[in-house]
Amino acid sequence: MSKRSDASAKQTMDQTAEAWVRWLLSDQGIVVEASLSTEFQFVARLSDSLLQVRGREGRFLVLTEIQLRYDPEMPRRMRAYTALAEEKYRQAVYPIVVYLLPPPPGTEIAEQFHREFMGLVAHQDYRVVKVWEQDPWEVIRSGLLTLVPFVPLMRDADEAAIRAGAELIRRQPGLEELETVLALFASFRLEPEQVKRMLRWEMAVLRESPWYQEILEVGRREGLEMGLETGRREGLEAGRREGLREGRRQSLLDFLAYRFGQVPERIRTGLSGRSLAELNALFDAAMDADSLDDFEARLTALDREQV
């Protein structure tokens, strides 16, 4: 996940810890004894979840890292996380990476770190869970709230599965934010207006979640239409192009507001009428900008280049 901790996801993993690790390890006798600190301050490393459990193998740690996309650097990171957890708590560690979105075709997802250097070998295996291969109904029947917000990304997920996931979340007090995250991922499969009728859709909550920034970046790079505010498909090619362009403009405004606060009207006006290519370039500028003034200077520079 991003550098900011996603409190709702962490809260869910803590509340449903036993269901989570029993499903992962296929051991219904697992007992979670504690949720441990995941911060390793001496090297500024932070993982998503670290649970102390007791099962058939005795007492050990389950370390979970959730990622939106495949990261080629993950093997090195998991080697570090695992070693640091073992060093800090002096227990065996079972490391797991959960990937939400499939990688580009042909990408081989690594499940180990291995390096040989000058006759010495460093090796670390870890478990990989690919969300897009999971059965959404198995997750719902098992009550795996850790994974329920990601049901829309699972194999053959449909409206019925998404509604069932929402009902499961609503039965648990204090997890309202998860329904908003579920709605965000549901927009991958359903029309935005359909999602808004079914599920909680609060932009203020979305902006506070690290998933919001990460999904915007994926959408910018790969052309995924999130339908955050606009971009409904009208059935005609012209309407589709306009929807994509307007959806990208609104996503850019949302991203600027997420990073810097209220966006001045002059910047909003400056983004009107931009082509999709220009908005993509301005998304790059927004990612790199240090302030709204910095972004506005890049907006002005783009206009000068087109004169």
N, C-alpha and C positions, 0 to 999 in steps of 0.2 A: 504494500500500500504506500501512500505518499508519506512525507515526513511528519505530517500532522497525524496524530492517532485518531482513528475513527471510533469515537466513544460508543456509538450504538452497536457497532459490530463487536467490539470488545465486551460490552455488557451482555450481548446475546451469547457469545461464546462462553462467558463465565456462568451464565444462568443455565445453559443447556450442556455443560461440559461433559457430563457422563454419557448422555445420548450421543454426543459428537465422537468421543474416543471409543465408545463401544461399537459404533458403526464403522469407524476407521479400522479398528483392529479386530473386528469380528469376535469380540470377547464380551459377552453380556455380564461377566463377573467383574469387569473393571470398576474400581472405586476411585473417584477423584478426591484426593486428600487436601489439595490446596491449589490456588491460582497464584503463581509466583510472579515477581517483578521480572519484566522482560527487558529492562534497561541495563545495559552494560556500560557504565559511564566512562570507564577508562579508555574505551575506544569509540565511544559515541555510537554504539550499535543498538538498534531497537527492533525487535521482532513483534509479530502481532499477538501471539498467545503462547504462554508457557504454563503447562499444567503438571502438577505432581500427582501421579496416579499409582494405584496398586492393582496388579492383575496376576495372570498366570506366571509371568516372568519376575514377579516380585515388585518392588517399588522402582519407578523410573519416571522420566520426564517426557511429555509430549509437546514438541515445539511446532507451531503452525504458522506459516507465512502465506498470506493471501495476496495474489497478484492479478491485476486486470489482464495483462498480456505476458507472453513468454519473454523472459529476460535472459539473454545469453550470459550475463554476469551472475545469474542465480547460483550456479554450482559453487563459485568462489564464496558468495555470501553465505550459503548454507553451511559450507565448511566452517566459516568464521562463527556463525550463530551457534552451531552445534558445539564447537570447541569451547566457546565462551560460557554457554550454559552449563556444560559439564564441569568446567573449571570453577564456576561460581558456586554451584550447588553440589558438586561432588557426587553426581548420580549419572547413570546411563541415560542417553537422550535418543528419542525416536523422532526424527525431523520429517516434516511434511510440508510440501508446497501445494497450494490450491491455485490453479490457473482458471480464470473465468472465461476468457475468450480464446478461440482456437488461433494458432499461429498461421502465417501464410502457408499455402500448400508446399510440401516438400521440406518443411522445417522439422528437424529432429529435436525433440524435447529431451534434454539431458536429465538423467536421474542420478547422477553422481559427479563428484569432483575427483579427478585423477591427474596427478602430475608426477613425473619421474625426473629427477635432477641430480646429476653427479652420483648416481648409484643409490639415491634415497627416494622413497616413494611416499607421497601424500595421497590419501584416498578417503572419500566420504560418500556413502550412499545416502539417499533420502527418498521418501515416498512422494509420488506425484499424483494428485487428484485433478482430473480434467473435467471441469464442470459440464462442458458441452456433451460429454459422453454419459452423464448421469441420467437416471430415470426420475423425472420430477415427482411422479406419484410415490415412488419409494421414499424420497426425501420427505414428502408430506406425511405419508403414513407413519414414518419413523419419528416425526416431530422434530426434525433437525433444523431448528431455528437458525443455526449458524449458516445454513445454506439456503433457507427459504427465500431471502431477498433475491437470490440468483436463479430462481426457478425459471424465469423466462428465457434464460440462456441455455437451458438443458435440452436434452434430446426430445424432439417432437412435443415440446411444451405448447399448450394451446390456451385459449381463454379460460376454459374450465380449470386447468391446473393453476393458472395465475389467480383466479378467484379463490380457489381452495387455499393457496398460500397466504392470501390476504386474510382470510378467515382465521387461519392458524395464528397469524401475528396478532390479530385483534383480540384473541382470547388470552393473550399474555399482557398484563398491565405494564406500563412504562416503556414500551417498545414502539411507540407510534412512529418514530423516525424510520424504522425499518420498512414501513409500508410505503413511505416516500421513495426509498431506495428501490423497492420492488417496482414501483411505478416507473422509475427512471429506466430500469432494465426492460420493463414490459414494452416501452416505446420502441424497442428493437423489433418487436413482432407485430404490434398492434398500432392502429391509427392513434395519434395523440388525443383526439377528442374522445375516442373510445376508452383510452386509459384514464382520462380525467373523470369520466362517468363512473368508472369502476373503483378507482383507488384514490387515496390521499395524494395530492400533488401540490406541494408547497415549495415554491422557489426559495423562500427564506431558509427552509430546512435544508434543501438541496445544496445551497451555496455554502453551508457550514460543513458539508461532508467532503472528505478527500476524493470520493468517487466522482463527484461532480467535475472537478478539475481534470481528473485523469480521463474521464469519458469524453469531455470536450476535446482533449488533445487527440484521443483516438479518432474521434469524428473528423477533426481537422486533417489528420494525416491520411485517413483511409476513406473519407467521403461517406461515413455512416450518418444517416439522418436520424437525429435523436428526437426531433419533434418537441423541443423544449417549450416553445411558445407558438411557433408557426410551422410552415413547411408541409401542410397537408397536401397529399397527392390529390389532384383534381381529375385525374383520368386523361387529361390532355397533356401532350408533351410540353407545350408552352407553360401550362400551369405547373407542371412538375418542376421545370427549371426555375420558375419564379419562386415556387415554394422552397426549393433548396437554397436559393440565393437569400431569400428573406429569413429562412431559418438560420442560415449561417451568420447573417447580420445580427439577429437577436442573440444567438449564442455568443457572439463576440462581445456584445454589450453586457450580457450576463457575466461573462468572464472578466471583463474590465471592472464591473461592479464588485465581483467577488474579490478581486485583488486590491482595488484602490478605493472602494466606496462609491458614492454617487457620481454618475458620469454626467458632465456638463452638457447642456443642450447643444452647444456648438460642436461637440464631438459627435453626438447623435446625428446632427444634421450632416456632418462631414462624412458619415458612413452611409447615408441614404444614396440610393442609386448606384452603388458600387457593384461591379461584376463579381462573380464567384471567385475568379482568379485573384482579384484585388483583395477580397475579404480573406482569402487564404493567406496572402502575403501579409495582411495586417494582423492576422492571428499570430504569425511568426513574430511580428513586431511587439504584440501584446505580451507574448511569452518572455521576451527579452527585456522589455521596458522596466525601468526602475520606478517610474511614477507616471501619472496621467499626463504631466507636462512632457515627459520623455516620449510617450506614445503619440501625443499630439504633434510633436516635432517630426516624428517619422511619418505621420499622416500628411503633413505639409510637404515633406520631402518627396513622398510618392506623387503628389499632385504636380510638383515641379518637374519630376522626371517625365510626366506625360504631356507637358507643354511642348 
